[in-house]
């Protein structure tokens, strides 16, 4: 799609690709930010949750540091910079790093307000008295909790008027006495305590789909090479290790903070951690077992396209006779899609909401 802004035009595409032509690589909220900062010059910008690179492309002439939360985000930004003949020499920053002094931070408020708080907490630590944070969101996603979180770290929290169903929060005067806190949650799993950073899926405890899966997961002794796909905090891989301590587990997730959480929970295990949006590099690895609670949410959108693509890659990662065990919401009807890839697809267990499938190569 082509974005026309001022006198410039930019070709911006979503990554991963989607067949839904109604989904754009930018929102009116992000465009509202660009209009607000049109006269800003000589500032050091930090961008947060610029998922497809609209800010990186349109502000390419500025001093930009891009906080990357997802492997797919990094690739999307690279691709869109290349589409527009712009430099791909971007300063990518981890969400857990200490930032240099921030003049202006641009945030598209994520669905996870814990992740929003993590952003603001780290911005506050790297702020000076004139630091300004410009947050954007579509009005239908507004929550009073956004304001409460912002007020923890900034003395001035102002809302703009709405424009094309979008609005801005302008934050100024960083609080000098903001409380120091740990930005992760503890989750009970049997006799163990697992940890995960703010923003990782299901912060209040084990989500009910994963719990249903773990209650019925059986790992065989011969299954020594295991892939935990879309691993989140690593709880499924952790459970695999409890059943088979000899297993070598590879954990993959698109979300950087998920991988860092998994490292906290499996640091002394036989584990390998990969932050990636695909498992293409694992083709031919001949895994004995792949386990997953695959995602179907992309921020505020429901989209199974990524999961369906991953299913095809799982087949190419398994050894002959290897199995793929996954849990899913029943309404997604994954069995229809899995049966096109695997010769054997069996329903292991189901309840009113979830179903566990076992696919054998």
N, C-alpha and C positions, 0 to 999 in steps of 0.2 A: 504494500500500500504506500501511497505517496502522501507525506505530510507537508502541507504548504503553511509556512509560518513567516510572517513579514514578507520579505522578497525572496526567501530561500525555499527550496524544496528538498525533502529528504525521503529516500526510500527506506522504509522501516518494516521489517518482517519479524514475526514471532518465531522464537525457537524454544522448545520443540515446535515443529510445524503443526498446524491444525487445519482440518478440512472445514471448520466452521468459519465462514466468510464474515460473520458478524463480529468476530473477535479481532480487535486491532492491537497494534504494538504500542499503543499509547492511550492515555485517558484524558478527558477534559481537565481533570485535576492536575495532571502534570503540565498541561498547556497553560493552566492558570498560574502556575509557579513561574513559567518562562515569561509571562506577561508582567508579573510582579517584579521580577529582577531585571527587566529589560535595560534599565539605566545603571546597573551595577557594573563596576569596572575595577580592575586592580585588586580583586578579592581572591582569597584562597577558598575554593568550594570543596565540600565533601558531599557526595551523593549517597543516599541510602535507599535501597529497594528500587533502584532504576533497573527493572527486570529485563527490559529489551533495549536499553541504551538511548532512549529519546533525549535525555539530558546530556549524555556523553556526546551524542552527535551534534545537537543544536548548540552546545556550549564548548565545542572543541577548541575554540580559540582562547579559552580561559584556563587558569591553573586549577585542574580538577583532580581530586582523589576519590576513587570509587570504592566504597565498602561493598565487598562481594560476600553474599550469603549462600549462593547456589552455584554449582558448576555450570548449570545450564544458563544462568545469568551471564557469567563470564563469556561463554561462547556466543550468546545472543549479542552482547555488546560488540565483541570482535567482528562478528559477521556484519552487523549494521554499519560499523565504522568502515569496513571494507567496501560495502555496497555503495557508500557515498564518497569513496576516495579519500577518506580521512585517516590520520595517523592512528595506528593501533598501539602506540607506545603509551599505554595508560598506566597510571599509578593505582594498582589494585591493592586494597587493604583488607585484612581480616577483621571481622566484627569484634574480635577479642583483643586486637592490638591497641596500644596507646597511640592516639593520633597526635600529629603535630598541631600547633596552634590553629584553631578553626575560626575563620572569619564568618563564613556562611555555610550552614548545613541545609541540604535539601532532602526532605524525607517524604516519600509516598508511604503513608501510614499502612503498615501490613495488617493482615487479618488478625494475627497474633499480637495482642496488646502487650504481652510479656516481651516480645521481640522489640516492640516500639519502646518499651521502658529500657531495655538493654541498650538500644541506640542512644536514647537521651542520657542515660547514666554515663556512658563513655564520652559523649559529646561534652557533658558538664565537666568531666575531669580534664578535658583538653581545651576548655574554653578560656576566653579572656573577657573583660568586662563589656566589650562591644560585640561579642559573638551573637549572631542572629540565626535562629532556626526557623525555616519555612516548611511547614508540614502541609500536605495536601491529602484530600480524601473526597470520595463521592458522598454526597449528603445522605444517601440511603444507608450508608455504613456508619454514620456518626454514632458515637457512644459518649455519654458523660464521663466514662472512665478515661477517655483520651485527655480530657481536661484535668482530671485528678492526677493522672500520671505526669502530665506536663508541669503541673504546679509543684510537684516534688522537686523539680530541678531548675525552674525558672520563675522569677518574681513577676514577670509580665507575660501573660497568656491572653492573646487577643484573637478573635475570630473575624474574618472578613464576611462580607455579604456573599451570597451564593451566585455562581455564574455557570450556566449550563449544567445545573445539578451537581456542581462541585464547590468546594469551599477550602479556605486556607486557615491554618492556625499559625499565628506569628508569635514566636517565643523570643523574649529578650531578657537581659539582666540575669545571667546564670547565678544560681544561689551558691554562695561561697561555703555554706555550712550544710550542703546536701549530705544526707547520711550515707556512710559506706555500707555496702551490703553485698552478699554473695548472690550472683545472678544465676543460680541454679536451684532446682527442686530436688528433694529426696523422695523416692518411691519405694514402698515396701514390696518385696517379692519373696514370699516365704519367710525364711529367717534372714534374708539379705536386705541390704539397703542399696538401691541403685540411685544414680544421680543423673540429672540432665539439665543442660543449660536452658535459660529462658528461650521460649520460641519453638522448642522441639515438641512434636506432636504428643498430646495427652499429658499435660503437665500435672494434673491433679492425681494421677495414679495410672495403673494399667488400664488402657481402654478396653471396653467390653469385648470387642472383636478379637483383640490379641489374647485376652484372658481365655476366651472360648477356644481359641486355637491352641494355646499352651495346655489347657486341660486335656486335650485329646492328641497332642503331638507325641509320637513314639519314634525315637531315633534308634536305629539298629547299630549293633557293635561294628558291623562292617562298613558303616557309613562314616568314613574317616575324613573325607574331603567335602566340606559343607560351605555353601554360599547363603548368607543372610542378605536378601535383596530388599532395598528400601528399609534399612535396618533401624531407623530411628535411634533410640537410645541404646540399642543392642540387646534388648531384653530377650528376643527370640534366640539370638546367638548364645546368650548367657544360659538359657534353658537347654539348648543343645549341648553345651559344654557340661552341664550338670548331669545329663543323661549319658554322655559319652566323652569323658575327659581326654580321650586320645584324639578327638576330632580336631582337625585344623580348619579354622573358620575364617572365611573372608567376608567382611562386612562392607556393603556398598550403600551409599545414600547420596542424593543430589545436594543435600543440605549440609553445609559445613558444620553447623553447631550440632547436628545429629551425630556426625562422625566424631567430633570432639567429645560428645557425651558417651558414645560407645567406647571410646578409648579409656574414659574414666572407669567404666564398668568391666572391661575385659583386658585391662592393662597387663595382668600377669598370666593371661591365657595364651594359648597358641592361636593368635589372631592376626589378621592383616586388615588394614583399614584403607578404604578407597573412597574419596569424594569425587563422584562422577555421575553424570546424568544418563549414561548408558553403560552397558556391560559388554560392549563390542570388543574391548581389549581382553576379555576373558573367554572369548570363543575358543573352543578346543581344549579348555582346561580339564574337561572330563570330571566334573563334580559328581559325587555320589548322591548328594542331596542338595536341593535348593529349597529354602523356606522363605515365606514372605507374607506380609500383610500389605499388599500393594496400595498405593495412594490413588484416589480418584478425585481429589480436590486440588485445584491450582488457585491458591489464594481464595477468592470468593466464588470461583467458577467450579462447576462439576465437569470433569473431562476424563474419560477413560482411555483416550488415545495413547497416552504415554504408557499406561499399563499394558495395553494390547501390543504395543511395540516391544516392550520388555519380555512379554511371553514368548515371542518369536526368538529373542536372543537367548532366553533360558534354555530352549530346546538345543541350541547350538553349543551351550556350555556344559550340558549334561553328558555323562558317559552313556553308552548303550546299557539299558536296564536301570539307569539312574532315575530318581523320582523328584518331582516338583510338588511340594505341599504348600498350599496357600489357603488363607481365609479371606472371605469377601462378603459384602452385603448381598443378600439374595437377589435384590431387585436389579443388580448389575448384569445378571445372566451371563457370567463369564464362561459357563460351561459350553455354550454355543461357540464361543471364540476359541477356547482351549481345544475343543474337539477337532477343529480344523488344523491344529498343529500337532497334537499328540494322538497316537492310536488308542491309548487307554486313558480315559478320564473318569475317575470314580468319585462319587460323593461319600466322604468318610463319616461326616456328622453334620447335622443341621438343626437349627432351632428357628424360631419365628423370624429372626432378623439376619442371621449369619449362616454361611455354609462353608465347609472345609472340603477342598478338592485335593485329590492325589492324582497326579499325571505321571505316567511312566513312559520313558523313551524306548 
